[in-house]
Amino acid sequence: MATLMLDRTQLLSAVLVSCTFCVLPLPAQDAKNAPPRTPPVLDLDTTIRVEVSRVPLLFTVTDKKNRFITNLDREDFRVFDNNKPQEIREFVRESDLPLRIGIVVDASNSIRERFRFEQEAAIEFIRGVLREGRDKAFLVGFDTRAELIVDFTNDSEKLADGVRRLRAGGGTALYDAIYYACRDKLPEDWPPEQFRRALIVIGDGDDNQSTVTREMALEMAHKAEAVIFTISTNRSGKQEAGDKVMRTFASETGGLAFHPFQAQDLEQSFANIANELRHQYFILYSPTDFIADGSFHKVEIKTAVDRSTRVRVRRGYYAPLPDEVR
């Protein structure tokens, strides 16, 4: 099991979890009692103490035509941790896990001219992916600061109304928004292997206001075991610096990056994301020769079924430092 302790009063003092390095905050206050639209405060001094004994992985497998392969068995896969083969302790074919989705929408001045397009994209996705009674999502808007607009809910219209309330203006704190969503919101439901956690980031990929770096935001995404899907609002017809940022977040976490040019082109992108979220395998392994040195452990899953087969999984996880292990 993975034991995690946080020394800040804003977070849990002790939580027993079965995932790896997840940052688990206190459950959110009931939305009816909480002040509306309270900007989150990023506390970068939080100390995390973790004891590691197993690593859970959710992943998808596709063929050379990007069609999902869903009939493979345990013996069809090999797992490597820092290039060392690992024994698979648990294996499950999953296709219908409840979704826990964070929708992160750029509301900064840099996308003012494309904001209507961005809102249409977010609303279309919400209505198309959430299943009543099973899936939940929350909405974060960001300009100079990240702001929780709608807390976890399965009401797609409540989320759509939240998107419509967004107004463009101010700087761009993309990294803060991803950091906050992955640290404070996505890990709320437990145990993590019973849910598919994803972050949908809609924006241009620019950042000029965050208090955390891109690397810190990506590290937090790894710790939350979040898959990030990005939808670019860049309609210039050429790749820009922000598009590279969006692709990095997606590829490093096992997600996908999309670059539609108008709202009408988003239907296929939404369908691809929904299919990706509902067609995955689950593997659990215990790292051999594990050392608590704070290093990043590269994870790789291979299959011998076909050379053209592609496995999409997060790139790895972070080990704790020696003084963080209890």
C-alpha positions, 0 to 999 in steps of 0.5 A: 500500500502507499501511505501518505501524510501531509503536514498542512492543516489544509490537507489530510493529516494522514490518509491510507491509499492504494495508489502511488504518490497521489496528493489527496486533499480534504474532501471539498466542502459541500458546494451549497455551503461553500462561498461561490467561485473562491480562487484556490490558494497554491501552498507550495510548502506542503510536505509529502511523506510516502511509503511505496509498495505498488504502482497502479497503471491504467492504459489503452492499446490501439492498432496501427489504424488507432482502433482500440484493442480490448481483448488482450490478457495478462500474458500479452504485456510486459512492464518495465520500471526504469528499464527493469522488468516487473512482475504483474501482480494484478491485471484487469480489462476495464471498459466502463470505469466511472469518470472523474473529469476536470475541465480547465478552461483558459479565460485569459486575455490572450484568447479573447478573440477565440473565447466563444469558440473555447466556450462552445468546445467546453459545453459540447464536450460536457454534454457528450461525455458525462453519463448520469449517475456514474460520471462527475466533472468539475470546472476550473477557469483561469486567467491571472489565477486559477478559479474553481467555477463549478465543483464536482457534479454530474449535472451537465447543465450546471457545468455548461452554465459555469462555462457561460459565466466565464469572461475573458481577461487578465493574464494566463496562469495555465500551470497553476490551473493544472497544478490546482486541479491535479492536487486539490480536485482530481484525487478526491474520490478513493480508491483511485483504481476504481475511477478514470481520472482525466483533465481536459485543458482547453486553451492556447498553451500560453502562460505568463502568470503562474506561481508554479513551473511547467515541470511542477504542474506536470509532476503534480499530474503524475502524482494524481495519476491524471491523464491530460487531454488538450484541445487547442484554441489556436486557429492560425493554421500553424504550430505555435509555442503553446501547442508544443506545451499542450502536446507535452502535457498530453504525451507525458501523461498518456493523453492526446492533443487535439487541434481543431480549427472551429467548434464544428470540428470538435465532434470527432475529438470529443468522441476520441476522448470519450472512447479513450476514457472507456477503453483501458486496461489496469495493471498493478506491480510492485517495483523491485530494488526501489530506492527512495531518492526523489527520482523520476521512474520511467514506466513502459508497457510493451506487448508482443501481439504486433509490432504496430500495436501502440500502448498509451500510458503515463510516462512514469512516477516520482519516488519520494525523498528519503526524509519523506518516507514514513 
